[in-house]
Amino acid sequence: MQVLPLIIALLLALAIAPSLISFLSEGGHLRSNYRGEMLPCPLGLLITAAALTALIPLALLAGLVDANTLNLVGLPLILGVAALGIADDAFAGSSRGWRGHGGAALKGSFSTGVLKAVGTLGVALAWSAVTQPSITRFLLAAVVIVLATNFFNLLDLRPGRSVKGFIIVGAGCVIAAWSFDSLLSLGLWVGPILVCGALDLRERGILGDSGSNLIGVVAGLWLVLVLGVTGLAVAAAVLAIFTIYGEVRSINSLIEATPGLRHLDSLGRITRA
């Protein structure tokens, strides 16, 4: 029964996707992709919509039949980050990156990017404070979650790149734990993320911050569920290095200049003549 959240949420994502894409297109909610094509955005709304809709049958099953069908690991944390991403998609200005958002804030301008950064730190600290057993894990868990959320946002510059990164992190977590428990605990989100990622890869839409940030926070949460203190410290260091590199240089350029990464990045992507 623990696999039901993954299955139900995945099926709902498949069912909702066509109407959401039509809604975004017909409503003029479009954004230019890296090729200059206008695509429906934010496709990431699909993840939240499918997960929340799936809670209806799952909660009914939990209340009437078997409580094990409902696993709400990290629900307030993930929904908080999703809401911040949606706000950034809807109201973001021209500022980009931590330096851009920070500069805008220092000039007295309201920045949804700063709101997203501060809000993500707040919900990450709050979740860690009530779930982690020690001060060390409390701090490391919050850092990993915040950095993972931002990293996947930096990663989302080409179709399918975020979901490929998510699959790599998830596979690593399953192998490290030698168990599917963490996957099943996050199944409510994993199913819709895979559907949304496939649509993103095939350029049916653009994830937006509501998609990339949500994928990032789920990836960060997955790391926290599986790793010990040493593993979290390593993950935090690696994510910090990538974050600094992404702000100073370009993760996109690094991927495209590295043969193995470039090949993985291009798999499944639409090619134009």
Secondary structure, 3 states (H helix, E strand, C coil): CCCHHHHHHHHHHHHHHHHHHHHHHHCCCEEECCCCCEEECCCCHHHHHHHHHHHHHHHHHHHHCCHHHCCCCCHHHHHHHHHHHHHHHHHCCCCCHHHHHHHHHHCCCCCHHHHHHHHHHHHHHHHHHHHCCCHHHHHHHHHHHHHHHHHHHHHCCCCCHHHHHHHHHHHHHHHHHCCCHHHHHCHHHHHHHHHHHHHHHCCCCCCCHHHHHHHHHHHHHHHHHHCCHHHHHHHHHHHHHHHHHHHHCCHHHHHHHCHHHHHHHHCCCCCCC
